[in-house]
Amino acid sequence: MILFPPCKINLGLHILNKRADGFHNLDTLMYQLPFTDVLEIIPSETFVFQSTGLEIPGDENNNLCIKAFELIRSQYEIPNVTIHLHKIIPMGGGLGGGSSNASAVLKGLNALFNLNLPTEILQNLAAQLGSDCPLFIKENPQIAQGRGEILSDFELDLSPYYLKLVNVGIHVSTKEAFSKVKFYDHFQSVVDIVSHPVERWKNLLKNDFENSVFEYHPSLIDVKQKLYDEGAIYASMSGSGSTMYAIYEIEPNLTFHQDSGVFEKIVKL
């Protein structure tokens, strides 16, 4: 079985307040992109996980694909599998690639072994792996609230547009992103704002992480401005960074590709 786990961007990200459990209440719209990793799952005598493509840092045993298999195996009788992940989506940039891989493993095992688990059960399992994982059980845009685990479907069609992703290789830790976050009174919810035409988002739709992340990494301000200078109608950082994205009415050119270490991708939405 071969699957194509997508990535996501955050269209707006409001950090409303800090909760008693230490997490933060959020309000964001997560939109999946047709830019994917490749994941193969086949039955095997022993469990094997292997990866190609972009190098995945850290202890392999902590990979969410392995954790997803172990979670299913702990609750349902399934045989061993070989999982081969070909990594294309940049890691640690706010695109949710790791979460998407984990959810793809859950969905793949469900289909491969005819477990017939409904969407709600798969989302509950995904939530045990990470806050972003339940998003990828479905394919449609979803509003995320609470600490990100409360999802509701949202109709949004961006198919007339092009999108550019730019990752300059800056790693932003979650601690760093939250360290200087300020809470604002958001007079409009993300739902209200994205209900306006995309051309009106520039001065309305904000990612609250930008204030703190840009303070640590001012070069990202230049990236955002360059995206607007080349014709973007909306540009923002995804998640807690550091990947920047921009939406265009006309297909843009690759403009960062000559810079060493910069990842740049154009996607037709």
WOKA-V167670 format. One record per helix or strand of 3 or more residues. SS is the DSSP state (hx for helix, st for strand). FROM is the first residue (numbers start at 0). TO is the last residue. Records with the same first field share a line. If there is no record, write none. Layout:
BEGIN
SS = FROM-TO  FROM-TO
END
This chain:
BEGIN
st = 5-17  23-35  37-42  47-52  80-86  141-145  149-152  161-166  233-236  243-247  262-267
hx = 59-61  63-74  96-111  118-126  132-136  173-178  189-193  197-199  208-215  218-228
END
